[in-house]
């Protein structure tokens, strides 16, 4: 995994997880691409997405940091990511979907599955599962369920 240099400007360190993934994929969002981030507050990853020139739709129950909250390429909705869906233009789909939700892995996976089932994506997704305090079998179950979802 490449070393990501700490950038003091974003309001959190979350961006580092996604920057590592971009480096491994040799791909990342660019100008005019449509990105959605679920679980986006306070906005560490949003900061970097906006810096790339992408148009970003964000959903989190929390508030965003003041340094990005009024960015012209950002639309933030304070809502529950389990049920929120963006208002898209006819035939428009999301280029990149990001998930960084403070939910159990099984709940987080349900949200990802719903987005894939609803055919809202045309591009890639990066999903961060939170395994805090979980039993070892949760890791294997989540990986198995994710593999099934990806092979549909």
C-alpha positions in Angstrom: 0.0 0.0 0.0 1.5 3.3 -1.0 2.3 5.9 1.7 -0.1 8.8 1.6 1.4 12.0 2.8 -0.7 13.7 5.5 -2.5 16.8 4.2 -3.4 19.2 7.0 -6.2 21.0 5.1 -9.0 18.4 5.0 -11.2 18.4 8.2 -10.4 14.7 8.9 -8.0 11.9 8.0 -10.7 9.8 6.2 -9.4 10.8 2.8 -6.3 8.8 3.4 -8.1 5.4 3.1 -9.6 6.5 -0.3 -6.3 8.0 -1.6 -4.7 4.6 -0.9 -7.4 2.9 -2.9 -7.0 5.3 -5.8 -3.3 4.7 -5.9 -3.8 0.9 -6.0 -6.5 1.2 -8.7 -4.5 3.7 -10.6 -7.7 5.6 -11.1 -9.6 8.4 -9.2 -12.4 10.8 -9.7 -11.8 13.7 -12.0 -13.3 16.9 -13.2 -17.0 16.8 -14.1 -17.4 13.2 -12.7 -20.4 12.7 -10.4 -19.5 11.3 -6.9 -21.7 10.4 -4.0 -20.4 9.9 -0.5 -22.5 8.3 2.2 -21.3 9.0 5.7 -19.4 12.1 4.6 -19.2 14.3 7.7 -17.1 16.1 8.6 -15.7 16.0 5.1 -12.2 14.7 4.8 -12.8 12.7 1.7 -15.2 15.3 0.3 -12.3 17.8 0.5 -10.2 15.7 -1.7 -13.0 14.9 -4.1 -13.8 18.5 -4.5 -10.2 19.3 -5.0 -10.3 16.9 -8.0 -13.0 19.0 -9.7 -15.7 16.4 -9.3 -19.3 17.2 -8.6 -20.2 15.7 -5.3 -23.4 14.7 -3.6 -23.0 14.0 0.1 -25.3 12.4 2.7 -24.7 12.3 6.4 -26.8 13.1 9.5 -24.0 15.3 10.6 -22.8 18.7 9.5 -19.9 19.3 7.2 -16.9 21.3 8.2 -17.2 25.0 7.3 -14.2 24.8 5.0 -16.2 22.8 2.4 -19.8 23.3 3.3 -20.4 26.1 0.7 -18.3 24.7 -2.1 -20.1 25.2 -5.4 -19.5 21.6 -6.6 -21.0 20.1 -3.4 -24.6 19.4 -2.5 -25.0 18.0 1.1 -28.1 16.4 2.5 -28.6 15.7 6.2 -30.4 12.4 6.0 -30.2 8.7 6.8 -28.0 7.0 4.2 -30.1 3.8 4.5 -33.0 5.5 2.6 -31.5 8.6 0.9 -31.1 8.6 -2.8 -29.9 11.5 -5.0 -32.1 13.3 -7.4 -30.5 12.5 -10.7 -31.3 13.7 -14.2 -32.9 11.3 -16.6 -30.5 8.4 -17.4 -27.8 10.0 -15.2 -25.8 7.6 -13.1 -23.1 8.0 -10.4 -19.5 7.7 -11.5 -18.1 7.0 -8.1 -19.9 5.9 -4.9 -18.1 6.1 -1.5 -19.4 4.6 1.7 -17.9 5.4 5.1 -20.8 4.7 7.4 -20.8 4.3 11.2 -22.9 1.1 10.9 -22.4 -2.6 11.5 -20.9 -4.3 8.5 -24.2 -6.1 7.7 -26.2 -2.8 7.7 -23.6 -1.1 5.6 -23.6 -4.0 3.1 -27.4 -3.7 2.8 -27.0 -0.1 1.7 -24.4 -1.0 -0.9 -26.5 -3.8 -2.2 -29.5 -1.5 -2.6 -27.5 1.0 -4.7 -26.2 -1.8 -6.9 -29.7 -3.4 -7.2 -31.2 0.0 -8.1 -28.7 0.4 -10.9 -27.6 3.9 -9.8 -23.9 3.4 -10.7 -22.1 3.5 -13.9 -18.6 3.5 -12.4 -16.8 2.4 -9.4 -17.5 2.2 -5.7 -15.2 2.2 -2.6 -16.7 1.0 0.6 -15.3 1.1 4.1 -16.6 -1.4 6.6 -16.4 -0.7 10.3 -15.4 -3.8 12.2 -15.1 -2.1 15.6 -15.7 -4.6 18.4 -17.0 -7.4 16.2 -16.5 -11.1 16.5 -14.1 -12.8 14.0 -16.9 -14.5 12.1 -18.3 -11.1 11.2 -15.1 -10.5 9.1 -15.5 -13.7 7.1 -19.3 -13.4 6.8 -19.0 -9.8 5.5 -16.3 -10.8 3.0 -18.4 -13.8 1.8 -21.5 -11.6 1.4 -19.5 -8.9 -0.4 -18.0 -11.5 -2.8 -21.5 -12.8 -3.6 -22.7 -9.3 -4.3 -19.8 -8.6 -6.6 -20.3 -11.8 -8.6 -24.0 -11.2 -9.5 
